[in-house]
Amino acid sequence: MPESFSGVVLAGGRSRRMGCDKAFLSMDGIPLVQRQAALLQSVGCDEVIISGKSGVDYGIPEARVVFDPVENAGPLAGLVAALSAARHERVLVLAVDLPHVTAVFLQRLLAANDVRHCTVPHGNHGYEPLVACYPRTFLDVAHDALTRGAYSLQTLLSAAESRGLVTRLPREPGDEGVLTNWNTPEDTKR
């Protein structure tokens, strides 16, 4: 059995293209933020952290809400906030706008992770950094990038991989649908 881990729902984005907060979009009658938190719990996380917005009630009483240390720095700021707050050495991150991620996919990700490295799905379009396992020790690397204003997670992970800090999780048939996100109202209809 894998050791304990923290689960993070990244829900602090501005949702400009969607036109409303993606965290509260519904899938099968359940707000995405609640769906993602339940999914993380279903694969064994014993601490749920929401990287979110100040003043928002996400409706998950057991979750701790953290905020970006730098505004408008994208998901990197949410990752830094989450890694800073996590109790466990291993942190499973899941974006709120990836509604088709399954427990099976997350279990595969956890099984490939060794707690010392980031384990990140990778395919033709690069890394999928918003559904990945990060060691809490990656905080120093992420915080340094945030401080320098280097907000691209693709660039950060590429540099970290060259330093031996990243393990790629190869894509398997069927992963494309699992990793499809909702950015616009049209995406929710597909």
C-alpha positions as CSV (number, residue, x, y, z in Angstrom):
1,M,0.0,0.0,0.0
2,P,1.4,3.4,-0.9
3,E,2.2,5.8,1.8
4,S,-0.1,8.6,2.8
5,F,-0.4,11.6,0.5
6,S,-2.1,15.0,0.2
7,G,-4.6,15.7,-2.5
8,V,-5.0,19.1,-4.1
9,V,-7.7,20.5,-6.3
10,L,-6.4,23.4,-8.3
11,A,-9.4,25.8,-8.4
12,G,-8.0,29.2,-8.3
13,G,-8.0,30.1,-12.0
14,R,-9.8,33.1,-13.4
15,S,-12.0,31.1,-15.8
16,R,-12.0,34.0,-18.3
17,R,-12.8,31.8,-21.4
18,M,-15.5,29.9,-19.5
19,G,-17.2,33.1,-18.3
20,C,-18.0,31.6,-14.8
21,D,-16.1,29.9,-12.1
22,K,-15.2,26.4,-13.4
23,A,-15.2,25.0,-9.8
24,F,-19.0,25.2,-9.7
25,L,-19.8,23.8,-13.2
26,S,-21.8,20.7,-12.7
27,M,-21.1,17.2,-14.0
28,D,-23.8,14.6,-13.3
29,G,-25.3,17.1,-10.9
30,I,-22.1,17.5,-8.8
31,P,-20.0,20.7,-8.8
32,L,-16.6,19.9,-10.3
33,V,-14.7,21.0,-7.2
34,Q,-16.7,18.5,-5.1
35,R,-16.3,15.8,-7.7
36,Q,-12.5,16.2,-7.8
37,A,-12.2,16.3,-4.0
38,A,-14.2,13.1,-3.8
39,L,-12.1,11.5,-6.5
40,L,-8.9,12.3,-4.7
41,Q,-10.4,10.8,-1.5
42,S,-11.5,7.7,-3.4
43,V,-7.9,6.9,-4.3
44,G,-6.7,7.3,-0.7
45,C,-5.7,10.8,0.0
46,D,-6.3,11.7,3.7
47,E,-5.9,15.5,3.3
48,V,-7.8,17.6,0.8
49,I,-6.4,21.0,-0.1
50,I,-8.1,23.4,-2.4
51,S,-6.0,26.0,-4.1
52,G,-8.7,28.5,-4.5
53,K,-10.0,32.0,-4.3
54,S,-10.4,34.1,-1.2
55,G,-14.0,34.4,0.1
56,V,-15.3,31.4,-1.8
57,D,-17.1,28.6,0.0
58,Y,-16.3,25.4,-2.0
59,G,-18.8,23.3,0.0
60,I,-16.2,20.8,1.3
61,P,-15.9,21.3,5.0
62,E,-13.0,18.9,5.5
63,A,-10.9,20.7,2.9
64,R,-8.3,23.3,3.7
65,V,-8.3,26.3,1.2
66,V,-5.0,28.0,0.3
67,F,-4.4,31.0,-1.8
68,D,-1.9,31.9,-4.5
69,P,1.2,33.7,-3.0
70,V,1.5,35.7,-6.3
71,E,-1.5,36.9,-8.2
72,N,-2.0,36.2,-11.9
73,A,0.9,33.7,-12.0
74,G,-1.2,30.8,-13.2
75,P,-1.2,27.2,-11.9
76,L,2.4,27.5,-10.7
77,A,1.2,29.8,-7.9
78,G,-1.4,27.3,-6.9
79,L,1.1,24.5,-6.9
80,V,3.5,26.5,-4.7
81,A,0.6,27.3,-2.3
82,A,-0.4,23.6,-2.2
83,L,3.1,22.2,-1.7
84,S,3.6,24.8,1.1
85,A,0.5,23.7,2.9
86,A,0.7,19.9,2.4
87,R,1.2,17.7,5.4
88,H,2.6,14.7,3.4
89,E,5.7,14.3,1.4
90,R,3.7,13.2,-1.7
91,V,1.1,15.5,-3.2
92,L,-1.3,14.5,-5.9
93,V,-2.5,17.5,-7.8
94,L,-5.7,17.6,-9.9
95,A,-7.1,20.6,-11.8
96,V,-10.7,21.3,-11.2
97,D,-11.3,21.5,-15.0
98,L,-10.3,17.9,-15.8
99,P,-13.7,16.3,-15.3
100,H,-13.0,13.0,-17.1
101,V,-10.0,12.0,-14.9
102,T,-10.8,8.6,-13.4
103,A,-9.7,6.8,-10.2
104,V,-8.0,4.2,-12.4
105,F,-5.8,6.9,-14.0
106,L,-5.0,8.4,-10.6
107,Q,-4.1,5.0,-9.2
108,R,-1.8,4.4,-12.2
109,L,-0.1,7.8,-11.5
110,L,0.3,7.0,-7.8
111,A,1.7,3.5,-8.6
112,A,4.4,5.1,-10.9
113,N,5.4,7.6,-8.3
114,D,8.4,7.0,-5.9
115,V,7.9,10.1,-3.7
116,R,11.4,11.6,-4.6
117,H,10.4,12.6,-8.1
118,C,7.6,14.4,-9.8
119,T,5.5,11.9,-11.8
120,V,3.8,13.7,-14.7
121,P,1.8,12.3,-17.6
122,H,3.6,13.2,-20.9
123,G,2.5,12.8,-24.5
124,N,2.6,14.5,-27.9
125,H,1.6,17.9,-26.4
126,G,4.1,17.8,-23.6
127,Y,3.5,17.4,-19.9
128,E,0.2,17.3,-18.2
129,P,1.3,19.1,-15.0
130,L,-2.2,19.6,-13.6
131,V,-2.8,16.0,-12.9
132,A,0.5,14.8,-11.4
133,C,2.3,13.7,-8.3
134,Y,4.8,16.1,-6.8
135,P,7.2,15.5,-3.9
136,R,6.8,18.3,-1.3
137,T,10.6,18.9,-1.8
138,F,9.7,20.2,-5.3
139,L,8.5,23.4,-3.5
140,D,12.0,24.9,-3.6
141,V,12.2,24.5,-7.4
142,A,8.7,25.7,-7.9
143,H,9.1,28.7,-5.6
144,D,12.3,29.7,-7.3
145,A,10.5,29.7,-10.7
146,L,7.6,31.7,-9.2
147,T,10.0,34.3,-7.7
148,R,11.8,34.7,-11.1
149,G,8.5,35.2,-12.9
150,A,9.0,32.0,-14.9
151,Y,5.4,30.8,-14.7
152,S,5.4,28.1,-17.4
153,L,5.0,24.6,-15.9
154,Q,6.1,23.1,-19.2
155,T,9.4,24.9,-19.0
156,L,9.8,24.2,-15.3
157,L,9.2,20.5,-15.7
158,S,11.5,20.2,-18.7
159,A,14.3,21.8,-16.7
160,A,13.5,19.7,-13.7
161,E,13.5,16.5,-15.9
162,S,17.0,17.4,-17.2
163,R,18.1,17.5,-13.5
164,G,16.6,14.0,-12.8
165,L,13.6,15.3,-10.8
166,V,10.8,14.2,-13.1
167,T,9.5,10.7,-14.1
168,R,7.3,10.7,-17.2
169,L,4.1,8.7,-17.1
170,P,3.7,7.6,-20.7
171,R,0.2,8.1,-22.2
172,E,-1.8,4.9,-22.9
173,P,-4.6,4.4,-25.3
174,G,-7.7,6.2,-23.9
175,D,-5.8,8.8,-21.9
176,E,-6.7,11.5,-24.4
177,G,-10.3,11.6,-23.3
178,V,-9.4,11.4,-19.6
179,L,-7.1,14.4,-19.9
180,T,-9.5,16.6,-21.8
181,N,-10.2,19.8,-19.9
182,W,-13.1,22.3,-19.9
183,N,-12.0,25.8,-20.9
184,T,-15.0,27.1,-22.8
185,P,-18.8,26.6,-22.6
186,E,-18.5,24.6,-25.8
187,D,-16.1,22.1,-24.1
188,T,-18.8,21.2,-21.5
189,K,-21.1,20.1,-24.3
190,R,-18.7,17.6,-25.9
